Amino acid sequence: MGYQLILSIVTAFFLALTSTYLITPYVITFAKRFGLVDNPKKRYHPAHTHTGIVPRAGGLALLSGIIISSFILLPMNRLLISIAISSAILAFVGLLDDKKDINPYIRLMTNGVAAFIVIVAGIGVPYVTNPFTGGIIFFSMLLSNCVAFIWIMWTMSIIGWSSGVDGQMPGFAAIAALVLGILSLRFSIIDPSQIPVTLLAFIVAGAFVGFIPWNFYPQKIMPGYGGKTIAGFFLALLGILSYAKLGTAILVLGVPMIDAVYTLVRRCMKRSSPVIADRGHLHHKLLELGWGRRRIALFYWGVSAILGIIALSVKSQQKVFALLLFSVIIGGFLLWVNFFSHFSKRVDPDNG
């Protein structure tokens, strides 16, 4: 069974990669034809960093690659159907936002609907590992559903906030999915019922890898709001389905997680809305420091890969220590960028 499982994983990864890669040019044409493009001169957005007219609607390409591969390789059941419906809602809202920016509170509400659908279908967090004692903390059904809802909503938000430069988001999303896939694979060896989760993780990873050539600098298409939320949605689900290993997901997503916490604190201190976009994210600060888009994307990928390796190698208590240490490092780096970045003279050619 080991050989068959590896073959299935390889098939899942490359089927999703190939599907997304081949579908994306058609989505680019579709976006241009129906005006799903971003023109900074006509459509100002404080968080955007690109110049020129760039097609949006990347969520449609990503969803297509994931759904096609999932329907071919995964067993059809209520959970898969609910995931497909929820992700289709996210992609549809993303297309509407690509055409004309939707109120962020309406987008937040539709994210909640998508999360609610999969929770009704059976997604929940029945327990978590106590990071201090190593024991198991069990939740009631109501609390299990509440934790799942908050986790899904949170992950969708933080991924969206860390998707500001070419290639940034699909790279670290693919790495996070691969890490969760490897984690799930460990359980699949002793629990065959976990195999569909493992395959889904590698499908998600493959889809985002297939999107990278079109999104890396200079990007030919943006993920759009749909692509960001789909990434967060599937990574949140994989964190739950991989035996509720939320600690692993939190650590591998350490950069966007810490950036999100920093953003919330910063916006609350300024008494501004926590969902209204601005230019205070880590990637914006790196651009101000003179970093180019490629270097920023590779920085996010590299750190995510390192944190992923750590997450797969340590116990729960050590994950907490690693996350705290990393938080201090990133926090110090943000402070340095905020107060001392003017000393930097070097600017990358692709800084813009």
C-alpha positions as CSV (number, residue, x, y, z in Angstrom):
1,M,0.0,0.0,0.0
2,G,3.0,2.3,0.5
3,Y,3.8,2.4,-3.2
4,Q,0.2,3.0,-4.2
5,L,-0.1,5.8,-1.7
6,I,3.1,7.5,-2.9
7,L,1.8,7.2,-6.5
8,S,-1.5,8.7,-5.5
9,I,0.2,11.6,-3.8
10,V,2.4,12.3,-6.8
11,T,-0.6,12.1,-9.1
12,A,-2.6,14.4,-6.9
13,F,0.2,17.0,-6.8
14,F,1.0,17.1,-10.5
15,L,-2.6,16.8,-11.7
16,A,-3.5,19.9,-9.7
17,L,-0.3,21.7,-10.7
18,T,-0.9,20.9,-14.4
19,S,-4.6,21.8,-14.3
20,T,-4.0,25.2,-12.7
21,Y,-1.1,26.0,-14.9
22,L,-3.0,25.2,-18.1
23,I,-6.3,26.9,-17.0
24,T,-4.7,30.2,-15.8
25,P,-4.0,31.6,-19.3
26,Y,-7.7,31.2,-20.1
27,V,-8.6,32.9,-16.8
28,I,-6.3,35.8,-17.8
29,T,-8.2,36.1,-21.1
30,F,-11.5,35.9,-19.3
31,A,-10.5,38.6,-16.8
32,K,-9.4,41.0,-19.5
33,R,-12.5,40.4,-21.5
34,F,-14.9,41.1,-18.7
35,G,-12.9,43.9,-17.0
36,L,-11.7,41.9,-14.0
37,V,-8.5,43.9,-14.0
38,D,-6.7,46.2,-11.6
39,N,-5.7,49.6,-12.8
40,P,-4.0,51.6,-10.0
41,K,-4.8,54.8,-11.9
42,K,-8.5,54.2,-12.0
43,R,-8.9,51.9,-8.9
44,Y,-6.9,53.1,-6.0
45,H,-6.3,50.6,-3.2
46,P,-4.0,51.6,-0.3
47,A,-2.5,48.1,0.1
48,H,-1.7,47.4,-3.5
49,T,1.9,47.7,-4.6
50,H,1.9,46.9,-8.3
51,T,2.0,49.2,-11.3
52,G,0.3,48.9,-14.6
53,I,-2.9,47.0,-15.5
54,V,-2.9,43.5,-14.1
55,P,-5.8,40.9,-14.5
56,R,-7.3,39.6,-11.3
57,A,-9.6,36.6,-10.9
58,G,-6.7,34.2,-9.9
59,G,-9.1,32.6,-7.5
60,L,-11.0,31.1,-10.4
61,A,-7.9,29.4,-11.7
62,L,-6.9,28.1,-8.3
63,L,-10.3,26.8,-7.5
64,S,-10.6,25.0,-10.9
65,G,-7.3,23.2,-10.4
66,I,-8.3,22.1,-6.8
67,I,-11.9,21.1,-7.7
68,I,-11.0,19.2,-10.9
69,S,-8.3,17.2,-9.1
70,S,-10.4,16.6,-6.0
71,F,-13.4,15.3,-8.0
72,I,-11.2,12.9,-9.9
73,L,-9.1,11.6,-7.0
74,L,-11.2,11.9,-3.8
75,P,-14.2,10.0,-2.7
76,M,-17.4,11.9,-3.3
77,N,-19.1,12.5,0.1
78,R,-20.9,15.2,2.0
79,L,-17.7,16.8,3.3
80,L,-16.2,17.1,-0.2
81,I,-19.4,18.6,-1.6
82,S,-19.6,21.1,1.3
83,I,-16.0,22.1,0.7
84,A,-16.7,22.6,-3.0
85,I,-19.8,24.7,-2.3
86,S,-18.0,26.9,0.2
87,S,-15.0,27.4,-2.0
88,A,-17.2,28.2,-5.0
89,I,-18.9,30.9,-2.9
90,L,-15.5,32.4,-2.0
91,A,-14.5,32.3,-5.6
92,F,-17.7,33.9,-6.8
93,V,-17.5,36.7,-4.2
94,G,-13.9,37.1,-5.3
95,L,-14.9,37.6,-8.9
96,L,-17.5,40.2,-7.8
97,D,-14.7,42.0,-5.8
98,D,-12.4,41.8,-8.8
99,K,-15.0,43.6,-10.9
100,K,-15.9,46.2,-8.3
101,D,-14.5,46.3,-4.8
102,I,-17.0,44.9,-2.3
103,N,-17.5,46.3,1.2
104,P,-15.0,44.5,3.5
105,Y,-17.8,43.7,6.0
106,I,-19.9,42.0,3.3
107,R,-16.9,40.0,2.3
108,L,-16.4,39.0,6.0
109,M,-20.0,37.9,6.1
110,T,-19.7,35.7,3.1
111,N,-16.5,34.2,4.5
112,G,-18.6,33.3,7.6
113,V,-21.2,31.7,5.4
114,A,-18.5,29.5,3.7
115,A,-17.1,28.5,7.1
116,F,-20.6,27.7,8.4
117,I,-21.4,25.4,5.5
118,V,-18.4,23.1,6.2
119,I,-19.0,23.1,9.9
120,V,-22.6,21.9,9.4
121,A,-21.1,19.2,7.2
122,G,-19.0,17.9,10.1
123,I,-15.8,20.1,10.3
124,G,-14.9,20.7,13.9
125,V,-12.0,20.9,16.3
126,P,-12.9,18.2,18.9
127,Y,-9.7,18.6,20.8
128,V,-6.3,20.3,20.8
129,T,-3.0,19.4,22.4
130,N,-2.1,21.3,25.5
131,P,1.1,23.0,24.5
132,F,2.3,23.3,28.1
133,T,1.6,19.8,29.5
134,G,1.3,17.7,26.3
135,G,-2.1,16.4,27.3
136,I,-5.3,16.6,25.3
137,I,-8.0,19.2,25.8
138,F,-11.4,18.0,24.6
139,F,-14.1,20.3,23.5
140,S,-17.9,20.0,23.6
141,M,-19.6,20.0,20.2
142,L,-20.6,23.6,20.5
143,L,-17.2,24.7,21.5
144,S,-15.7,22.5,18.8
145,N,-17.7,24.2,16.2
146,C,-17.0,27.7,17.6
147,V,-13.2,27.0,17.6
148,A,-13.4,25.7,14.0
149,F,-15.4,28.8,12.9
150,I,-12.9,31.2,14.4
151,W,-9.9,29.3,13.1
152,I,-11.3,29.3,9.5
153,M,-12.2,32.9,9.6
154,W,-8.9,33.9,11.1
155,T,-6.8,32.0,8.6
156,M,-8.7,33.4,5.6
157,S,-8.1,36.9,6.9
158,I,-4.4,36.6,7.6
159,I,-3.6,35.0,4.3
160,G,-5.4,37.9,2.6
161,W,-3.3,40.4,4.5
162,S,0.0,38.7,3.3
163,S,-0.7,38.7,-0.4
164,G,0.7,42.1,-1.4
165,V,3.6,41.4,-3.9
166,D,4.1,39.1,-6.9
167,G,4.4,35.4,-6.0
168,Q,4.3,36.0,-2.2
169,M,1.1,34.2,-1.3
170,P,1.0,31.2,-3.6
171,G,4.5,30.3,-2.6
172,F,4.0,30.2,1.2
173,A,0.5,28.7,0.8
174,A,2.0,25.8,-1.2
175,I,4.7,25.2,1.4
176,A,2.1,25.3,4.2
177,A,0.0,22.8,2.3
178,L,3.0,20.5,1.7
179,V,3.9,20.6,5.4
180,L,0.3,19.7,6.4
181,G,0.3,17.0,3.7
182,I,3.4,15.4,5.2
183,L,1.9,15.6,8.6
184,S,-1.3,13.9,7.4
185,L,0.8,11.3,5.6
186,R,2.2,10.2,8.9
187,F,-1.3,9.4,10.2
188,S,-2.3,7.9,6.9
189,I,0.2,5.1,7.4
190,I,-1.7,3.9,10.4
191,D,-5.1,5.2,9.6
192,P,-6.2,4.7,6.0
193,S,-9.2,7.0,6.5
194,Q,-6.7,9.9,6.6
195,I,-5.6,9.2,3.0
196,P,-8.1,11.6,1.4
197,V,-6.9,14.4,3.6
198,T,-3.3,13.7,2.6
199,L,-4.3,13.8,-1.1
200,L,-6.3,17.0,-0.6
201,A,-3.2,18.6,1.0
202,F,-1.0,17.7,-2.0
203,I,-3.8,18.8,-4.4
204,V,-3.9,22.2,-2.8
205,A,-0.1,22.4,-2.8
206,G,0.1,21.5,-6.5
207,A,-2.6,24.0,-7.5
208,F,-0.6,26.9,-5.8
209,V,2.7,25.7,-7.3
210,G,1.0,25.7,-10.7
211,F,-0.1,29.3,-10.2
212,I,3.3,30.6,-9.2
213,P,4.7,30.9,-12.8
214,W,1.9,33.3,-13.7
215,N,2.0,35.2,-10.5
216,F,5.7,35.5,-9.8
217,Y,7.4,38.8,-10.8
218,P,6.4,40.3,-13.1
219,Q,3.0,38.9,-12.4
220,K,0.6,38.3,-15.3
221,I,-2.4,37.7,-13.0
222,M,-3.2,38.5,-9.4
223,P,-4.8,36.0,-7.0
224,G,-7.5,38.5,-6.3
225,Y,-9.7,38.4,-3.2
226,G,-11.0,34.9,-4.2
227,G,-7.5,33.4,-4.4
228,K,-6.5,34.8,-1.0
229,T,-9.6,33.5,0.8
230,I,-9.5,30.1,-1.0
231,A,-5.9,29.7,0.2
232,G,-6.8,30.5,3.8
233,F,-9.9,28.4,3.6
234,F,-8.1,25.2,2.5
235,L,-5.2,25.7,4.8
236,A,-7.5,26.1,7.7
237,L,-9.4,23.0,6.8
238,L,-6.2,21.0,6.4
239,G,-5.1,22.2,9.8
240,I,-8.3,20.8,11.2
241,L,-8.5,17.6,9.2
242,S,-4.9,16.6,9.9
243,Y,-5.9,15.5,13.4
244,A,-6.5,19.0,14.5
245,K,-2.8,19.9,14.4
246,L,-3.5,23.6,14.5
247,G,-0.1,24.2,16.2
248,T,1.7,23.0,13.1
249,A,-0.4,25.2,10.8
250,I,0.2,28.2,13.1
251,L,3.9,27.8,13.1
252,V,4.3,27.2,9.4
253,L,2.2,30.3,8.8
254,G,4.2,32.2,11.4
255,V,5.0,35.2,9.2
256,P,1.4,36.0,8.1
257,M,0.2,35.1,11.6
258,I,2.6,37.6,13.4
259,D,2.0,40.2,10.7
260,A,-1.8,39.9,11.3
261,V,-1.5,40.3,15.0
262,Y,0.8,43.3,14.6
263,T,-1.7,44.7,12.1
264,L,-4.7,44.3,14.4
265,V,-2.8,45.9,17.3
266,R,-1.6,48.7,15.2
267,R,-5.0,49.5,13.7
268,C,-6.7,49.3,17.1
269,M,-4.2,51.6,18.6
270,K,-5.0,54.1,15.8
271,R,-8.7,53.5,16.4
272,S,-9.2,52.5,12.8
273,S,-11.3,49.6,11.5
274,P,-9.4,46.3,11.7
275,V,-10.7,45.2,8.3
276,I,-9.9,48.4,6.3
277,A,-6.8,48.0,4.2
278,D,-3.7,50.1,4.7
279,R,0.1,50.0,3.8
280,G,1.4,48.9,7.2
281,H,2.0,45.2,6.5
282,L,5.4,43.6,6.6
283,H,5.7,43.4,2.8
284,H,5.0,47.1,2.6
285,K,7.7,47.8,5.2
286,L,10.1,45.7,3.2
287,L,9.3,47.6,0.0
288,E,10.0,50.8,1.9
289,L,13.3,49.3,3.0
290,G,14.2,48.9,-0.7
291,W,13.6,45.2,-1.1
292,G,12.4,44.0,-4.4
293,R,9.3,41.9,-5.0
294,R,11.2,38.8,-5.8
295,R,13.3,39.1,-2.7
296,I,10.2,39.6,-0.5
297,A,8.4,36.6,-2.0
298,L,11.5,34.4,-1.5
299,F,11.8,35.7,2.0
300,Y,8.3,34.5,2.8
301,W,8.9,31.2,1.1
302,G,12.2,30.6,2.8
303,V,11.0,31.4,6.3
304,S,7.8,29.4,5.8
305,A,9.9,26.4,4.7
306,I,12.2,26.7,7.7
307,L,9.2,27.0,10.1
308,G,7.6,24.0,8.4
309,I,10.6,21.9,9.0
310,I,10.7,22.9,12.6
311,A,7.0,22.2,13.0
312,L,7.4,18.7,11.7
313,S,10.4,18.0,13.9
314,V,9.4,19.3,17.4
315,K,6.7,18.6,20.0
316,S,3.9,20.9,21.0
317,Q,5.8,22.6,23.8
318,Q,8.7,23.3,21.5
319,K,6.4,24.7,18.8
320,V,5.2,27.3,21.3
321,F,8.8,28.3,22.2
322,A,9.7,28.4,18.5
323,L,6.7,30.6,17.7
324,L,7.5,33.0,20.6
325,L,11.1,33.3,19.6
326,F,10.1,33.9,16.0
327,S,7.6,36.5,17.1
328,V,10.3,38.4,19.0
329,I,12.6,38.3,16.0
330,I,9.9,39.5,13.5
331,G,8.7,42.1,16.1
332,G,12.2,43.5,16.4
333,F,12.6,43.5,12.7
334,L,9.4,45.4,12.2
335,L,10.5,48.0,14.8
336,W,13.8,48.3,13.1
337,V,12.1,48.8,9.7
338,N,9.7,51.4,11.2
339,F,12.4,53.5,12.9
340,F,15.7,52.9,11.0
341,S,14.8,52.0,7.5
342,H,15.8,55.5,6.2
343,F,19.4,54.4,6.8
344,S,19.1,51.9,4.0
345,K,20.4,53.2,0.6
346,R,20.2,50.1,-1.6
347,V,17.0,49.6,-3.6
348,D,16.4,46.4,-5.6
349,P,15.6,46.9,-9.3
350,D,12.1,45.3,-8.9
351,N,11.2,47.4,-5.9
352,G,8.9,49.6,-8.1
